[in-house]
Amino acid sequence: GLEQEIDSVPRMVERYAPGATQKDDVEVAGKTWQLWTGDGETAFVREEGEMTLLVGGPAPRTDIERYLELLTTE
């Protein structure tokens, strides 16, 4: 799923990837994302201005990373 809201990273993770814990910062397609995993979920989260963007779900990490590469800000 893809979620975009004016909210904090912890609240977004709690709402959309409950049980996930923060692992590392990773770079995908030239952007830095926080990687969160747990309870069968993988979530990539980043703040863009006032917005927080969360992309994640039960898909394999590599599949989610490929999806992230398709996102643009235009």
Beta strands, then each sheet from edge to edge (+ up, - down):
strand 1: 2-5
strand 2: 21-28
strand 3: 31-38
strand 4: 41-48
strand 5: 51-57
sheet 1: 1+ 5- 4+ 3- 2+
end
